[in-house]
């Protein structure tokens, strides 16, 4: 996973363990945005992970000045 994609996921509030799992599945942020919760579960994410992904890809990112602090 590219660093800028990883940083974007962090800015959306993803934890690094979930980011690593997303990377293992070669999923992109835009690819995640197009998924339903059921599709995420079929892709191998748990119910909780699928809910987190579904909720976080729809939120506004944390401002970079706050992220760097």
Buried (B, 14 or more C-beta within 10 A) or exposed (E): BEEEBBBBBBBBEBEEEBBEBBBEEEBBBEEBEEBEBEEBBEBEBEEEBBBBBBEBBEEEBEEEEEEEE
